[in-house]
Amino acid sequence: MMSCWPLFLLLLVVWPSGATEKKKTKAKAKDISGGWGNNITWMASYEAGLSKMSKSNKPLMVIFHTEDCPYSQELKKAFVAHKTIQKMAQQNFVMLNLETEVIDENMAPDGHYVPRILFVDPSLTVRADITGKYDNRLYTYKPKDLLLLATNMKRAKLTLHSEL
């Protein structure tokens, strides 16, 4: 009976640390949402997004933003509150939000600015034809433009299916 005590003490010491490690891992997974929607599966990098897109045959939606940009923050709040956009993002797209630029210059067809949203189809074509409504920043959306963004998300999805 006495030989069981060391094993019991070892279990008490090891068990809580394993539970803590699981909590840390779960918290890290939520961090990549950047506040754009915790119920959406977010990719950690552009390369991961391209890979997932190829495997899932869903278009990639890339949101370029920064934490210190008030326009990005306003768009983020509206994006999270818009149930239709959140549902489409969750079900129909590979999602990526980036605070840094990518090497692929095709992801900046009219320049590097934030916020900027672009779509990429599984053939690796940047959908430069799917734009917002501003002539000086074609791929930007403001909170009041979310109906247009939802329409463009549907367009990215429908065009994809009609081309395949």
Backbone as numpy.savetxt, mean C-alpha at the origin, in Angstrom:
# Nx Ny Nz CAx CAy CAz Cx Cy Cz
10.25 -35.90 41.50 9.42 -34.70 41.50 10.28 -33.45 41.50
11.39 -33.48 42.20 12.25 -32.32 42.30 12.91 -31.98 40.97
13.13 -32.93 40.11 13.78 -32.68 38.83 12.86 -31.95 37.85
11.58 -31.88 38.10 10.63 -31.16 37.23 10.69 -29.65 37.43
11.12 -29.19 38.60 11.14 -27.75 38.88 12.01 -26.95 37.90
13.21 -27.39 37.59 14.00 -26.60 36.63 13.32 -26.48 35.26
12.69 -27.55 34.83 11.98 -27.52 33.55 10.79 -26.56 33.60
10.06 -26.60 34.72 8.91 -25.70 34.90 9.37 -24.24 34.91
10.45 -23.94 35.60 10.98 -22.57 35.65 11.45 -22.13 34.26
12.07 -23.03 33.55 12.51 -22.70 32.19 11.32 -22.36 31.29
10.24 -23.11 31.39 9.03 -22.82 30.62 8.46 -21.45 30.97
8.46 -21.11 32.24 7.95 -19.80 32.65 8.78 -18.66 32.08
10.07 -18.85 32.00 10.96 -17.81 31.48 10.84 -17.70 29.96
10.78 -18.82 29.27 10.78 -18.83 27.81 9.42 -18.45 27.24
8.35 -18.92 27.80 7.01 -18.73 27.25 6.64 -17.25 27.06
6.76 -16.39 28.04 6.38 -14.99 27.83 7.22 -14.30 26.76
8.50 -14.64 26.66 9.33 -13.98 25.65 8.87 -14.36 24.24
8.37 -15.57 24.05 7.84 -15.97 22.75 6.59 -15.19 22.39
5.72 -14.98 23.37 4.50 -14.20 23.13 4.85 -12.76 22.80
5.84 -12.20 23.48 6.27 -10.83 23.21 6.81 -10.73 21.81
7.57 -11.71 21.38 8.14 -11.69 20.03 7.04 -11.71 18.98
5.97 -12.48 19.20 4.86 -12.51 18.25 4.19 -11.15 18.17
4.01 -10.48 19.31 3.40 -9.15 19.31 4.26 -8.16 18.54
5.57 -8.23 18.71 6.47 -7.32 18.00 6.37 -7.54 16.49
6.32 -8.80 16.06 6.22 -9.11 14.64 4.91 -8.58 14.08
3.82 -8.76 14.81 2.52 -8.29 14.35 2.52 -6.76 14.24
3.13 -6.08 15.19 3.18 -4.62 15.16 3.99 -4.13 13.96
5.08 -4.80 13.63 5.89 -4.42 12.47 5.08 -4.53 11.17
4.25 -5.57 11.06 3.46 -5.75 9.85 2.49 -4.59 9.65
1.94 -4.06 10.73 1.01 -2.94 10.63 1.72 -1.65 10.28
2.98 -1.51 10.65 3.72 -0.28 10.43 3.83 0.09 8.96
3.88 -0.87 8.06 4.05 -0.52 6.65 2.79 0.06 6.02
1.68 0.05 6.74 0.47 0.71 6.22 0.67 2.21 6.17
1.51 2.74 7.02 1.74 4.18 7.06 0.50 4.97 7.39
-0.52 4.28 7.93 -1.77 4.95 8.27 -2.76 5.02 7.12
-2.47 4.34 6.02 -3.34 4.38 4.82 -4.43 3.33 4.86
-4.47 2.50 5.89 -5.52 1.47 6.01 -4.93 0.19 6.55
-5.26 -0.13 7.78 -4.70 -1.32 8.42 -5.31 -2.62 7.93
-6.45 -2.57 7.25 -7.08 -3.79 6.74 -6.62 -4.14 5.33
-5.70 -3.36 4.81 -5.14 -3.58 3.47 -3.80 -4.27 3.62
-3.53 -5.22 2.75 -2.20 -5.86 2.73 -1.27 -4.96 1.94
-0.29 -4.39 2.62 0.67 -3.46 2.00 1.97 -4.17 1.69
2.56 -3.85 0.58 3.86 -4.38 0.22 4.94 -3.49 0.88
6.07 -4.10 1.18 7.14 -3.39 1.87 8.05 -2.63 0.92
8.03 -2.98 -0.37 8.92 -2.32 -1.33 8.31 -2.39 -2.73
8.85 -1.58 -3.61 8.41 -1.57 -5.01 8.65 -2.94 -5.64
9.80 -3.52 -5.37 10.13 -4.83 -5.93 9.17 -5.90 -5.43
8.83 -5.85 -4.14 7.87 -6.81 -3.58 6.50 -6.63 -4.22
6.13 -5.38 -4.46 4.85 -5.09 -5.11 4.79 -5.64 -6.53
5.87 -5.45 -7.28 5.93 -5.98 -8.65 5.84 -7.50 -8.65
6.54 -8.13 -7.71 6.53 -9.59 -7.63 5.13 -10.10 -7.29
4.50 -9.51 -6.28 3.15 -9.92 -5.88 2.15 -9.68 -7.01
2.31 -8.57 -7.71 1.42 -8.24 -8.83 1.51 -9.33 -9.91
2.72 -9.74 -10.23 2.90 -10.77 -11.26 2.25 -12.08 -10.86
2.36 -12.43 -9.58 1.80 -13.69 -9.10 0.29 -13.64 -8.96
-0.25 -12.49 -8.55 -1.68 -12.38 -8.28 -2.49 -11.93 -9.50
-1.81 -11.38 -10.49 -2.46 -10.83 -11.69 -3.41 -9.67 -11.34
-3.10 -8.97 -10.25 -3.85 -7.77 -9.87 -2.97 -6.56 -10.17
-3.57 -5.42 -10.53 -2.75 -4.24 -10.76 -2.13 -3.73 -9.46
-1.01 -3.06 -9.61 -0.31 -2.45 -8.48 -0.73 -0.98 -8.41
-1.10 -0.53 -7.22 -1.42 0.87 -6.99 -0.35 1.42 -6.06
0.36 2.45 -6.54 1.47 3.02 -5.77 1.11 4.44 -5.34
1.17 4.68 -4.04 0.90 6.01 -3.49 2.23 6.59 -3.01
2.66 7.67 -3.63 3.85 8.40 -3.20 3.39 9.52 -2.29
3.99 9.62 -1.12 3.59 10.62 -0.13 4.75 10.90 0.81
4.60 11.91 1.65 5.56 12.15 2.73 4.79 12.51 3.99
5.38 12.21 5.12 4.75 12.51 6.41 4.69 14.01 6.68
5.62 14.78 6.12 5.65 16.21 6.40 4.89 17.05 5.38
4.21 16.41 4.45 3.42 17.13 3.43 1.97 17.21 3.89
1.44 18.41 4.10 0.05 18.53 4.54 -0.95 17.98 3.51
-0.63 18.07 2.23 -1.52 17.53 1.20 -1.57 16.00 1.26
-0.41 15.39 1.50 -0.36 13.93 1.67 -1.18 13.50 2.87
-1.07 14.23 3.96 -1.80 13.88 5.18 -3.30 14.04 5.01
-3.73 15.08 4.31 -5.16 15.27 4.03 -5.69 14.14 3.16
-4.92 13.78 2.14 -5.34 12.69 1.26 -5.41 11.37 2.02
-4.44 11.13 2.89 -4.42 9.90 3.68 -5.68 9.78 4.53
-6.06 10.85 5.21 -7.27 10.83 6.05 -8.51 10.52 5.22
-8.63 11.16 4.08 -9.78 10.93 3.20 -9.77 9.51 2.64
-8.59 9.02 2.26 -8.42 7.68 1.70 -8.88 6.63 2.72
-8.48 6.79 3.96 -8.83 5.84 5.02 -10.34 5.88 5.30
-10.94 7.04 5.22 -12.36 7.19 5.53 -13.28 6.74 4.40
-12.75 6.59 3.19 -13.58 6.24 2.03 -13.71 4.71 1.95
-14.87 4.19 2.35 -15.07 2.74 2.45 -14.93 2.02 1.12
-15.43 2.62 0.04 -15.35 1.97 -1.27 -13.90 1.83 -1.71
-13.12 2.88 -1.54 -11.71 2.83 -1.92 -10.96 1.82 -1.06
-11.23 1.81 0.23 -10.58 0.85 1.11 -10.91 -0.59 0.69
-12.16 -0.84 0.35 -12.57 -2.19 -0.05 -11.91 -2.60 -1.37
-11.92 -1.68 -2.35 -11.27 -1.99 -3.64 -9.78 -2.23 -3.44
-9.14 -1.38 -2.64 -7.70 -1.53 -2.39 -7.41 -2.88 -1.75
-8.27 -3.28 -0.84 -8.09 -4.54 -0.11 -8.30 -5.76 -1.03
-9.28 -5.68 -1.91 -9.67 -6.86 -2.69 -9.09 -6.94 -4.09
-8.86 -5.79 -4.73 -8.56 -5.80 -6.16 -7.18 -5.31 -6.57
-6.37 -4.88 -5.62 -5.08 -4.30 -5.95 -3.97 -4.83 -5.06
-2.78 -4.82 -5.60 -1.57 -4.96 -4.80 -1.24 -3.52 -4.40
-1.09 -3.28 -3.12 -0.97 -1.91 -2.62 0.43 -1.61 -2.08
0.88 -0.39 -2.40 2.19 0.06 -1.94 2.12 1.55 -1.67
2.57 1.97 -0.50 2.71 3.39 -0.24 4.18 3.66 0.06
4.71 4.69 -0.57 6.14 4.98 -0.48 6.39 6.43 -0.09
7.35 6.61 0.79 7.80 7.95 1.14 9.09 8.31 0.40
9.61 7.37 -0.36 10.82 7.61 -1.14 10.53 7.29 -2.60
11.30 7.88 -3.47 11.15 7.62 -4.89 11.77 6.26 -5.24
11.35 5.72 -6.35 11.91 4.47 -6.85 12.83 4.79 -8.03
13.69 3.86 -8.37 14.64 4.06 -9.47 13.93 4.12 -10.81
12.80 3.44 -10.93 12.04 3.37 -12.18 11.47 4.74 -12.54
12.06 5.39 -13.52 11.62 6.73 -13.94 10.22 6.72 -14.55
9.72 5.55 -14.94 8.36 5.46 -15.46 7.32 5.78 -14.38
7.75 5.73 -13.12 6.85 6.03 -12.02 6.76 7.53 -11.73
7.39 8.34 -12.57 7.32 9.79 -12.45 7.13 10.40 -13.84
6.06 10.04 -14.55 5.91 10.50 -15.93 5.85 12.02 -16.08
5.40 12.72 -15.06 5.35 14.18 -15.15 6.09 14.84 -13.98
7.01 14.11 -13.37 7.84 14.68 -12.31 7.69 13.99 -10.97
8.57 14.39 -10.07 8.59 13.84 -8.71 7.89 14.82 -7.79
6.73 14.48 -7.32 5.98 15.31 -6.38 5.09 14.39 -5.54
4.57 14.92 -4.46 3.64 14.18 -3.60 2.46 15.07 -3.27
1.32 14.47 -3.02 1.00 13.06 -3.24 0.84 12.75 -4.72
1.12 11.53 -5.06 1.04 11.06 -6.45 0.61 9.60 -6.42
-0.35 9.23 -7.25 -0.85 7.85 -7.30 -0.77 7.35 -8.74
-0.10 6.23 -8.89 0.04 5.60 -10.21 -0.35 4.14 -10.14
-0.78 3.63 -11.28 -1.16 2.22 -11.40 -0.19 1.53 -12.36
0.12 0.27 -12.06 0.96 -0.56 -12.92 0.18 -1.85 -13.17
0.10 -2.27 -14.44 -0.61 -3.52 -14.70 0.37 -4.69 -14.69
-0.14 -5.93 -14.60 0.74 -7.09 -14.49 1.71 -7.30 -15.65
1.50 -6.61 -16.76 2.48 -6.70 -17.85 3.65 -5.73 -17.60
3.65 -5.11 -16.43 4.67 -4.14 -15.98 4.58 -2.80 -16.72
3.39 -2.49 -17.21 3.15 -1.22 -17.88 2.61 -0.21 -16.88
3.31 0.93 -16.76 2.80 2.01 -15.92 1.64 2.64 -16.67
0.49 2.72 -16.02 -0.72 3.22 -16.65 -0.73 4.76 -16.61
0.09 5.36 -17.46 0.19 6.82 -17.54 -1.10 7.44 -18.05
-1.97 6.64 -18.62 -3.25 7.14 -19.15 -4.30 7.33 -18.07
-4.07 6.81 -16.88 -5.03 6.95 -15.78 -4.56 8.10 -14.90
-5.21 9.24 -15.05 -4.76 10.47 -14.39 -5.86 11.09 -13.54
-5.41 12.02 -12.71 -6.34 12.85 -11.94 -6.83 13.98 -12.82
-7.22 15.10 -12.21 -7.82 16.18 -13.00 -6.97 17.44 -13.08
-5.73 17.40 -12.60 -4.91 18.61 -12.57 -3.86 18.57 -13.68
-3.84 19.59 -14.51 -2.91 19.65 -15.64 -1.45 19.77 -15.21
-1.19 20.41 -14.09 0.19 20.62 -13.66 0.73 19.45 -12.83
-0.12 18.59 -12.34 0.27 17.40 -11.59 -0.76 16.31 -11.90
-0.49 15.59 -12.97 -1.48 14.66 -13.53 -1.90 13.54 -12.59
-1.03 13.14 -11.68 -1.30 11.94 -10.87 -1.59 12.27 -9.41
-1.94 13.51 -9.14 -2.26 13.89 -7.77 -3.77 13.88 -7.59
-4.17 13.62 -6.37 -5.59 13.66 -6.00 -5.69 14.43 -4.68
-6.74 15.20 -4.56 -7.05 15.90 -3.31 -8.21 15.16 -2.65
-8.46 15.40 -1.38 -9.57 14.70 -0.73 -10.90 14.84 -1.47
-11.14 15.98 -2.10 -12.38 16.17 -2.84 -12.43 15.38 -4.15
-11.32 14.74 -4.52 -11.23 13.99 -5.78 -11.36 12.48 -5.61
-11.81 12.02 -4.46 -11.81 10.58 -4.22 -12.82 9.82 -5.09
-13.87 10.47 -5.52 -14.77 9.78 -6.47 -14.04 9.52 -7.78
-13.23 10.47 -8.21 -12.42 10.26 -9.42 -11.40 9.16 -9.19
-10.78 9.14 -8.02 -9.82 8.07 -7.72 -10.52 6.71 -7.74
-11.69 6.62 -7.15 -12.44 5.35 -7.16 -12.77 4.93 -8.60
-13.17 5.90 -9.41 -13.44 5.61 -10.83 -12.18 5.13 -11.53
-11.07 5.78 -11.24 -9.80 5.38 -11.87 -9.34 4.00 -11.39
-9.62 3.67 -10.14 -9.30 2.33 -9.65 -10.12 1.30 -10.42
-11.41 1.57 -10.61 -12.26 0.66 -11.38 -11.75 0.55 -12.81
-11.34 1.67 -13.36 -10.82 1.70 -14.73 -9.54 0.86 -14.84
-8.67 0.98 -13.88 -7.42 0.18 -13.88 -7.74 -1.30 -13.83
-8.73 -1.67 -13.06 -9.13 -3.07 -12.92 -9.85 -3.57 -14.18
-10.79 -2.78 -14.70 -11.55 -3.18 -15.89 -10.69 -3.26 -17.12
-9.82 -2.27 -17.32 -8.94 -2.27 -18.47 -8.06 -3.50 -18.45
-7.59 -3.84 -17.27 -6.76 -5.03 -17.11 -7.49 -6.27 -17.62
-8.73 -6.45 -17.20 -9.48 -7.64 -17.60 -9.83 -7.64 -19.08
-10.09 -6.48 -19.65 -10.43 -6.45 -21.07 -9.21 -6.67 -21.96
-8.01 -6.39 -21.42 -6.79 -6.58 -22.20 -6.28 -8.01 -22.16
-6.68 -8.76 -21.15 -6.16 -10.14 -20.99 -6.92 -11.13 -21.82
